[in-house]
Amino acid sequence: MASEPGKSLDPPMLPAALLEVWPVIAVGALAWLVATVAAFVVPGLETWRPLTLAGLGVCVLGTSIFLWQRRAARRGARGAQVGLHYQRDSNRE
């Protein structure tokens, strides 16, 4: 398949709203927090307590690792993950 002259094969940038990670982290953490509160308030859900506490722990651990890797990527550490931050395209705003 030949490309047309003047046409770029690069995909367009995603909208900034789809690149933000904090809404996803906030919704997940809020869901685990609500489940944990429900497990401790509703007597019929007492068997959920260990699971919800583990979910909160994994949430804190995962967010901490994400922040650690993002900090390493921003400072240019050799072993850091790539793609944890983005640069906005100034032509699109």
Secondary structure, DSSP 4 states (H G I P E B T S, - for coil): -PPPTT---SPPPPPHHHH--HHHHHHHHHHHHHHHHHHHHSGGGGGGHHHHHHHHHHHHHHHHHHHHHHHHHHHT-TTS-SSSS----TT--
